[in-house]
């Protein structure tokens, strides 16, 4: 179990952002007897998953819904997202190629 400062160092996310994720229900954390936030392995995984999804420009409101999906549904979502990305890249390359000629 890691306190918020340790979780911040491990994830590269500010303490305030981690607190926000907890307040919004994105990353449920445990509490110590002194009411400190404690991040277990699963909470840290969720933070990293959020960071990954944010890198894909997915808004937090949508991420919150995605995190409620089963593992299988999350895999399907990511597969569809990557397929869309591949199609978009192909379209951009065709447009670029057309402009070159």
Secondary structure, 3 states (H helix, E strand, C coil): CEEHHHHHHHHCCCHHHHHHHHHCCCCCCEECCCCCEEECHHHHHHHHHHHHHHHCCCCHHHHHHHHHCCHHHHHHHHHHHHHHHHHHHHHHHHHHHHHHC
